[in-house]
C-alpha cells in the first residue's frame, strides 16, 4: 500500500469500477473518549517561564511531568490546538518499543553499546508510564500482552536474528523467535544464531497468529500493549495543573510562529505575544509551521537524518460485541525488509461502552508521504483506500467479518518519522537552551515518555552519556 492517494483512488476504480466506500469524515476512537475540553485558553499577553514546552501531546505532557518532578522550574506548556488533538489522539494507540529500522542497523551506525542502551531506554518506558499513571491517578485502561509479528521467508528471519544477536551481546532481553519446522529455509540459518530461536510445529505458528495461512513460517513475539494515549495525556495534564498551580501554566489555541534562541534566553512569538524562557523544548512531533533562528537570524536546523519525513498514517476500526482478548499482530508483506510494501498491523483491545465492555479491533499500515506540514486533521479519509484496507487487512483483523461493512472509526494522523528513523531527544549541540523530544521512531507513544524523562534529567543538570538520540548539526 505504498505510492500515493491518487494512485490508490485509481487502483480502487480499476479494480471495482468505483470504490464501494465513499470518502468519509475522519473519526478517531481515542478522541471520541476524551472529556470535554472546556473553553479555550489562548495566550493573551507576553509571558515568562523557566521552561517553555511546545506541544501538548504525549511528548509535551511527559516532558512537563518529569521537568516539574525533577526540578523547581516554572513551565509554560503551549499547544496550537487542544490537548492531545495532534498525533497523540490520531495514532494506533499501541505500546511498543521497537524502532522503525532494524536494531542491528542502528548498532552498525552507532555501535552496539549505544544501540543497546537506546533499546533499554525504550523497554524501560513501560515502567515509566506506570509511574506516571500511579502518580497522576489516571483511570485509562492499559492492557499488556505478547504481540506477534508474522514472517514469510529467510530474509525476514535473519534480520530479526541479527537484532536478537545485538540484544544478546548487550545483555538485554531477547525477543522470542519461533520458526516452523516446515520452513523451507530452516537449514540455511547460520549456526551463529543458535540459541536465539526455537523450532516449533507449523500448527503453533498458526495458533499464535490466529490464521490458517501457512505462508507465514515464523513468528517474533515481544512485549506490547495498548491504551488511549490521548485520554492518558488529558488526565495527566489535569493532575499536573492541580498539583503545580504555582509552577505550571497551560495555554492552547496558541500556535508558535517563531523561536529565537539567544545566549541568555529563548524568545517565542505566539498569538502576537512574546514568551521569554530560559529553555524551550520542542515536542511537536517534528511537524511545525514555526521558524527557529539564532539571534543573528540564521536558521537553526538539525542534521538531515534528524529532519522529519512527512508521512500520514491511515487506520480504521470496528467494534465487536464479543469480548476477545487484547492482542497485536503485524504482518511483513514484502520480500525483503525495507522494501516498498509496508507491513500491516492489527490490534484488539477492550472497548468500554455505557452498556458494558466490547472489543475494538483496529487495523492500519497504509502510509502516504506529504511534502510538508500540509496535513489537515479534517481532510476526508479516502474511500478507495478504505476499500483496499477492507480487502487486504480486514481478513487478518477478523476473517469472519463480511466485506464492505461500515467501519465505526476511520482516521489519519501525522507520523513523525525522522529520515534516519531514530528519534531526537536532547539539547541542540550549539544552542543548548533549545531541546527536542521529537519523532515516533520507536513506534507507539512509549518513546515519547522515555524522551520526557531524559529531558527532565537534562534540565535538572544531570550529565548524561552520549546517545543515539542526541541532536546533531548538519556537519556532524
C-alpha positions as CSV (number, residue, x, y, z in Angstrom):
1,X,0.0,0.0,0.0
2,X,2.7,2.4,-0.9
3,X,2.5,5.1,-3.6
4,X,0.1,8.0,-3.4
5,X,-3.5,8.6,-2.6
6,X,-4.2,9.4,-6.2
7,X,-2.8,6.0,-7.1
8,X,-5.0,4.4,-4.5
9,X,-8.1,6.0,-6.0
10,X,-7.1,4.9,-9.5
11,X,-6.5,1.3,-8.4
12,X,-9.8,1.3,-6.5
13,X,-11.7,2.4,-9.6
14,X,-9.9,0.0,-11.9
15,X,-10.4,-3.0,-9.5
16,X,-14.1,-2.5,-8.9
17,X,-15.4,0.1,-11.2
18,X,-15.7,2.6,-8.3
19,X,-14.9,2.3,-4.7
20,X,-17.7,0.9,-2.5
21,X,-16.7,3.2,0.3
22,X,-17.1,6.9,-0.4
23,X,-14.7,9.5,1.1
24,X,-15.5,9.7,4.8
25,X,-15.1,12.2,7.6
26,X,-12.2,11.1,9.9
27,X,-13.2,9.9,13.3
28,X,-10.6,8.8,15.9
29,X,-11.6,6.4,18.6
30,X,-9.2,8.0,21.0
31,X,-10.5,11.5,20.6
32,X,-14.1,10.1,20.9
33,X,-13.3,9.1,24.5
34,X,-11.8,12.4,25.6
35,X,-13.6,14.5,28.2
36,X,-14.9,17.9,27.0
37,X,-12.0,20.4,26.7
38,X,-13.8,23.3,28.2
39,X,-13.2,26.9,26.9
40,X,-10.0,27.6,25.1
41,X,-7.3,29.3,27.0
42,X,-5.1,31.1,24.4
43,X,-2.1,33.2,25.3
44,X,-3.3,36.8,25.7
45,X,-0.2,38.7,26.9
46,X,3.5,38.4,27.0
47,X,4.8,35.8,29.3
48,X,7.9,34.4,31.0
49,X,8.8,30.9,32.2
50,X,11.9,28.9,33.1
51,X,10.9,26.3,30.5
52,X,8.6,26.7,27.5
53,X,7.4,23.3,26.1
54,X,5.8,23.5,22.7
55,X,3.2,20.8,22.1
56,X,0.7,19.2,24.5
57,X,0.6,15.7,23.2
58,X,2.2,12.7,24.9
59,X,5.8,14.1,24.4
60,X,5.0,17.5,25.7
61,X,3.0,16.4,28.7
62,X,5.5,13.7,29.6
63,X,8.3,16.3,29.4
64,X,6.3,18.7,31.6
65,X,5.7,15.8,34.1
66,X,9.3,14.9,34.5
67,X,10.6,18.5,34.4
68,X,8.2,19.5,37.2
69,X,9.1,16.5,39.2
70,X,12.9,16.7,38.8
71,X,13.3,20.5,39.1
72,X,11.8,23.5,40.8
73,X,11.4,25.4,37.5
74,X,8.3,27.1,36.2
75,X,6.8,25.5,33.0
76,X,4.7,27.0,30.3
77,X,3.1,24.3,28.1
78,X,1.9,25.7,24.7
79,X,-0.5,23.9,22.4
80,X,-1.6,25.2,19.0
81,X,-4.8,23.2,19.0
82,X,-6.3,21.5,22.1
83,X,-4.6,18.9,24.3
84,X,-3.9,15.5,22.5
85,X,-5.6,16.6,19.3
86,X,-2.4,16.0,17.2
87,X,-0.5,12.8,16.6
88,X,-1.3,11.6,20.2
89,X,-5.0,11.5,19.5
90,X,-4.7,10.1,16.0
91,X,-2.4,7.2,16.2
92,X,-2.7,3.4,16.6
93,X,-2.7,3.6,20.4
94,X,0.0,0.9,20.8
95,X,2.6,0.4,23.5
96,X,5.6,-0.8,21.6
97,X,9.3,-0.3,22.0
98,X,10.9,-1.3,18.7
99,X,12.4,1.0,16.2
100,X,11.3,1.7,12.6
101,X,14.6,0.3,11.4
102,X,16.4,-2.9,12.4
103,X,18.3,-2.6,15.7
104,X,21.3,-4.3,14.0
105,X,21.3,-1.4,11.5
106,X,21.4,1.1,14.4
107,X,24.2,-0.8,16.0
108,X,26.2,-0.7,12.8
109,X,25.9,3.1,12.7
110,X,26.3,4.0,16.3
111,X,27.9,0.9,17.9
112,X,26.4,-1.9,19.9
113,X,26.7,-0.3,23.3
114,X,24.7,2.8,22.3
115,X,22.2,0.8,20.3
116,X,21.6,-1.5,23.3
117,X,21.3,1.5,25.7
118,X,18.7,3.1,23.4
119,X,16.7,-0.1,23.3
120,X,16.9,-0.5,27.1
121,X,15.6,3.1,27.4
122,X,12.5,2.3,25.3
123,X,12.0,-1.0,27.1
124,X,12.0,0.7,30.5
125,X,9.3,3.2,29.3
126,X,6.6,0.6,30.2
127,X,7.6,1.2,33.9
128,X,7.8,5.0,33.4
129,X,4.3,5.0,32.0
130,X,3.1,3.1,35.1
131,X,4.9,5.6,37.3
132,X,3.1,8.5,35.7
133,X,-0.3,6.7,35.9
134,X,0.1,5.9,39.6
135,X,1.3,9.3,40.5
136,X,-1.4,11.1,38.4
137,X,-4.2,8.7,39.4
138,X,-5.2,8.1,35.8
139,X,-8.2,5.8,35.0
140,X,-7.2,4.9,31.5
141,X,-7.4,1.2,30.7
142,X,-3.9,-0.2,29.9
143,X,-3.7,-3.7,28.5
144,X,-0.4,-5.5,28.0
145,X,0.4,-8.8,26.3
146,X,2.8,-10.5,23.9
147,X,2.4,-9.2,20.4
148,X,3.3,-11.3,17.4
149,X,4.9,-10.4,14.0
150,X,4.4,-12.8,11.1
151,X,7.3,-13.5,8.8
152,X,7.4,-15.2,5.4
153,X,11.0,-16.0,4.5
154,X,14.7,-16.3,5.3
155,X,15.4,-12.6,4.9
156,X,12.8,-11.7,7.5
157,X,14.1,-14.2,9.9
158,X,17.8,-13.3,9.5
159,X,17.1,-9.6,10.1
160,X,15.4,-10.3,13.4
161,X,18.0,-12.8,14.4
162,X,20.7,-10.1,13.8
163,X,18.6,-7.8,16.0
164,X,18.4,-10.5,18.7
165,X,22.2,-11.0,18.5
166,X,22.7,-7.3,19.3
167,X,20.4,-7.8,22.3
168,X,22.3,-10.8,23.4
169,X,25.6,-9.1,23.1
170,X,24.3,-6.2,25.1
171,X,22.9,-8.4,27.8
172,X,19.2,-7.3,27.4
173,X,16.1,-9.3,26.9
174,X,15.9,-11.1,23.5
175,X,12.6,-11.4,21.6
176,X,11.1,-14.8,21.2
177,X,11.5,-16.1,17.7
178,X,9.7,-19.3,16.7
179,X,10.3,-20.9,13.3
180,X,8.1,-23.6,11.8
181,X,9.7,-27.0,11.4
182,X,8.2,-26.9,7.9
183,X,10.1,-23.7,6.9
184,X,11.9,-24.4,3.6
185,X,14.8,-22.2,4.7
186,X,15.4,-23.7,8.2
187,X,18.6,-25.4,7.1
188,X,20.1,-22.1,5.8
189,X,20.1,-20.4,9.2
190,X,23.8,-19.9,10.3
191,X,24.8,-21.7,13.5
192,X,26.0,-18.3,14.9
193,X,22.3,-17.7,15.7
194,X,21.9,-20.9,17.7
195,X,20.0,-20.3,20.9
196,X,18.2,-17.2,19.5
197,X,15.2,-19.1,18.1
198,X,13.2,-22.3,18.6
199,X,11.7,-24.7,16.1
200,X,8.0,-25.4,16.5
201,X,5.3,-27.2,14.6
202,X,3.5,-25.1,11.9
203,X,0.4,-25.5,14.0
204,X,2.0,-23.4,16.7
205,X,2.7,-20.6,14.1
206,X,-0.9,-20.7,13.1
207,X,-2.1,-20.6,16.7
208,X,0.0,-17.6,17.6
209,X,-1.0,-15.7,14.5
210,X,-4.6,-16.8,14.7
211,X,-4.5,-17.7,11.0
212,X,-4.7,-20.6,8.7
213,X,-2.4,-19.0,6.2
214,X,0.7,-21.3,6.0
215,X,2.8,-18.9,4.1
216,X,3.8,-17.5,7.4
217,X,6.7,-19.6,8.6
218,X,8.0,-17.7,11.6
219,X,6.7,-15.6,14.5
220,X,8.5,-12.9,16.5
221,X,6.9,-12.3,19.9
222,X,7.6,-9.3,22.1
223,X,6.0,-7.3,24.9
224,X,3.3,-5.0,23.6
225,X,0.2,-3.3,24.8
226,X,-2.4,-0.7,24.1
227,X,-4.0,2.3,25.7
228,X,-5.7,5.5,24.8
229,X,-2.7,7.9,24.8
230,X,-5.0,10.9,24.2
231,X,-7.1,10.2,27.3
232,X,-3.9,9.4,29.3
233,X,-2.4,12.8,28.4
234,X,-5.6,14.7,29.2
235,X,-5.8,13.1,32.6
236,X,-2.1,13.6,33.4
237,X,-2.3,17.3,32.4
238,X,-5.3,17.9,34.6
239,X,-3.4,16.3,37.5
240,X,-0.3,18.4,36.9
241,X,-2.4,21.6,36.8
242,X,-3.9,20.7,40.2
243,X,-0.5,19.7,41.8
244,X,1.6,22.5,40.4
245,X,-0.6,25.6,40.3
246,X,2.3,27.9,41.0
247,X,4.8,26.4,38.5
248,X,2.7,25.2,35.6
249,X,0.7,27.2,33.1
250,X,-1.1,25.7,30.1
251,X,-2.2,27.6,27.0
252,X,-3.9,26.3,23.9
253,X,-5.2,27.7,20.6
254,X,-1.7,29.3,20.6
255,X,0.4,28.4,17.6
256,X,4.1,29.3,17.9
257,X,5.2,31.2,14.9
258,X,8.9,32.0,15.5
259,X,11.6,30.9,18.0
260,X,14.8,32.9,18.5
261,X,17.5,31.2,20.5
262,X,19.9,33.5,22.2
263,X,22.8,33.1,24.7
264,X,20.7,34.1,27.7
265,X,17.2,33.0,26.8
266,X,14.8,31.8,24.1
267,X,12.1,34.1,22.7
268,X,8.9,32.5,21.3
269,X,6.4,34.5,19.3
270,X,2.8,33.3,19.5
271,X,-0.6,34.9,19.1
272,X,1.1,38.3,18.7
273,X,2.9,38.0,22.0
274,X,6.4,37.1,23.2
275,X,7.3,34.4,25.6
276,X,10.7,34.7,27.3
277,X,12.0,31.4,28.6
278,X,15.3,30.1,29.9
279,X,14.9,26.9,27.8
280,X,12.5,25.8,25.1
281,X,11.6,22.2,24.4
282,X,10.1,21.3,21.0
283,X,7.6,18.4,21.4
284,X,5.8,18.9,18.1
285,X,6.2,15.5,16.5
286,X,8.5,17.3,14.1
287,X,5.7,18.9,12.1
288,X,5.8,22.7,12.7
289,X,5.0,25.9,10.9
290,X,7.3,28.0,13.0
291,X,10.8,29.3,12.2
292,X,13.7,28.6,14.5
293,X,16.6,31.1,14.3
294,X,19.6,32.3,16.3
295,X,20.0,35.9,17.5
296,X,21.6,36.8,14.2
297,X,18.7,35.5,12.1
298,X,20.4,32.3,11.0
299,X,18.2,29.2,10.7
300,X,18.7,26.6,13.5
301,X,18.5,23.1,11.9
302,X,19.4,19.6,12.7
303,X,21.4,17.0,10.8
304,X,19.4,15.9,7.6
305,X,18.9,12.4,9.2
306,X,17.1,14.1,12.1
307,X,14.6,16.1,10.0
308,X,11.1,14.8,9.6
309,X,9.9,13.0,6.6
310,X,6.3,14.0,6.1
311,X,4.1,11.0,6.3
312,X,0.4,10.4,7.0
313,X,-0.7,7.1,8.6
314,X,-4.2,5.7,7.9
315,X,-6.2,3.5,10.3
316,X,-9.7,2.1,10.7
317,X,-11.5,0.2,13.4
318,X,-14.8,-1.6,14.2
319,X,-16.5,-2.5,17.4
320,X,-17.3,-6.2,18.1
321,X,-19.9,-7.1,20.7
322,X,-18.0,-10.3,21.5
323,X,-15.2,-9.9,24.1
324,X,-11.9,-11.0,22.6
325,X,-8.6,-10.9,24.4
326,X,-6.3,-7.9,23.8
327,X,-3.8,-8.7,21.1
328,X,-1.5,-7.1,18.5
329,X,-0.3,-8.6,15.2
330,X,1.8,-7.3,12.4
331,X,2.4,-8.9,9.0
332,X,5.5,-8.3,6.8
333,X,4.4,-8.4,3.2
334,X,7.5,-7.5,1.2
335,X,10.1,-9.9,0.1
336,X,12.9,-8.1,1.9
337,X,12.6,-5.9,5.0
338,X,12.9,-2.3,4.0
339,X,11.1,-2.9,0.7
340,X,8.4,-0.7,-0.8
341,X,5.4,-2.7,0.6
342,X,4.7,-1.7,4.2
343,X,3.7,-4.2,6.8
344,X,0.1,-4.1,8.1
345,X,-0.9,-4.3,11.7
346,X,-4.0,-5.3,13.8
347,X,-4.7,-4.6,17.4
348,X,-7.5,-5.7,19.6
349,X,-8.4,-4.1,22.9
350,X,-11.2,-3.8,25.4
351,X,-13.6,-1.1,24.4
352,X,-15.6,0.4,27.2
353,X,-19.2,1.4,26.3
354,X,-22.0,2.6,28.5
355,X,-23.7,-0.7,28.0
356,X,-20.6,-2.7,29.0
357,X,-17.2,-3.8,27.6
358,X,-16.9,-4.8,24.0
359,X,-13.9,-5.3,21.6
360,X,-12.4,-2.6,19.4
361,X,-10.4,-4.1,16.5
362,X,-8.1,-1.7,14.8
363,X,-6.1,-2.1,11.6
364,X,-3.6,0.0,9.7
365,X,-0.5,0.1,7.6
366,X,-1.1,2.5,4.7
367,X,1.2,5.5,4.9
368,X,1.5,8.3,2.3
369,X,4.3,10.8,2.0
370,X,3.5,14.5,2.1
371,X,5.9,17.2,1.1
372,X,5.5,19.5,4.1
373,X,3.3,20.1,7.1
374,X,0.2,20.4,5.0
375,X,-1.7,17.6,6.8
376,X,-5.2,18.7,7.9
377,X,-6.9,16.8,10.6
378,X,-10.3,17.3,8.9
379,X,-9.3,16.1,5.5
380,X,-11.5,13.2,4.4
381,X,-10.5,9.6,4.7
382,X,-10.2,8.3,1.0
383,X,-12.9,5.8,0.3
384,X,-10.7,3.9,-2.2
385,X,-8.0,3.5,0.5
386,X,-10.6,2.1,2.9
387,X,-11.7,-0.3,0.2
388,X,-8.1,-1.5,-0.2
389,X,-7.7,-1.9,3.6
390,X,-11.0,-3.8,3.7
391,X,-9.7,-6.2,1.1
392,X,-6.2,-6.6,2.3
393,X,-6.1,-6.0,6.1
394,X,-9.6,-7.0,7.3
395,X,-9.1,-10.7,6.7
396,X,-6.2,-10.5,9.2
397,X,-8.2,-8.5,11.6
398,X,-11.4,-10.5,11.6
399,X,-11.8,-13.2,8.9
400,X,-15.5,-13.7,9.9
401,X,-16.4,-10.1,9.3
402,X,-18.1,-9.8,5.9
403,X,-16.5,-7.3,3.4
404,X,-17.9,-3.9,2.8
405,X,-19.4,-3.4,6.2
406,X,-19.3,0.2,7.7
407,X,-16.4,1.0,10.0
408,X,-17.0,2.7,13.3
409,X,-13.9,4.7,13.0
410,X,-11.5,5.7,10.3
411,X,-8.8,8.3,10.9
412,X,-5.4,9.5,9.9
413,X,-2.5,11.2,11.7
414,X,1.0,12.5,11.3
415,X,3.8,10.1,11.6
416,X,6.9,12.0,12.9
417,X,9.5,9.8,11.2
418,X,13.0,11.2,11.1
419,X,14.9,10.5,7.9
420,X,17.3,8.4,9.9
421,X,14.5,6.6,11.6
422,X,15.8,7.5,15.1
423,X,14.1,9.8,17.5
424,X,15.7,13.1,18.6
425,X,15.9,13.7,22.3
426,X,18.2,16.2,23.9
427,X,19.8,19.7,23.6
428,X,20.9,21.3,20.4
429,X,24.7,20.9,20.3
430,X,25.3,24.5,19.6
431,X,22.3,26.2,21.2
432,X,21.9,24.4,24.5
433,X,18.8,26.4,25.5
434,X,16.9,24.6,22.7
435,X,15.9,21.0,23.4
436,X,13.9,18.4,21.4
437,X,11.7,15.4,22.2
438,X,10.6,14.6,18.6
439,X,9.6,11.7,16.4
440,X,7.7,8.4,16.6
441,X,10.6,6.2,15.6
442,X,10.1,3.9,18.4
443,X,6.6,3.1,17.2
444,X,3.8,3.9,19.7
445,X,3.9,6.6,22.4
446,X,6.2,4.9,25.0
447,X,9.3,6.5,23.4
448,X,7.8,10.0,23.9
449,X,7.6,9.2,27.7
450,X,11.2,8.0,27.7
451,X,12.2,11.2,25.9
452,X,10.3,13.3,28.5
453,X,12.2,11.7,31.3
454,X,15.5,12.3,29.6
455,X,14.7,15.9,29.0
456,X,13.7,16.3,32.7
457,X,17.1,14.8,33.7
458,X,18.9,17.2,31.5
459,X,17.0,20.3,32.8
460,X,17.8,19.1,36.3
461,X,21.5,19.5,35.5
462,X,22.3,15.8,35.2
463,X,25.2,15.0,32.8
464,X,24.1,12.1,30.6
465,X,26.3,10.0,28.4
466,X,26.2,10.0,24.6
467,X,23.1,8.6,23.0
468,X,21.9,7.8,19.5
469,X,19.1,10.3,20.2
470,X,21.4,13.2,20.7
471,X,20.6,16.2,18.3
472,X,23.3,16.7,15.7
473,X,24.1,19.6,13.4
474,X,24.4,19.3,9.6
475,X,28.2,19.0,9.7
476,X,28.2,16.3,12.5
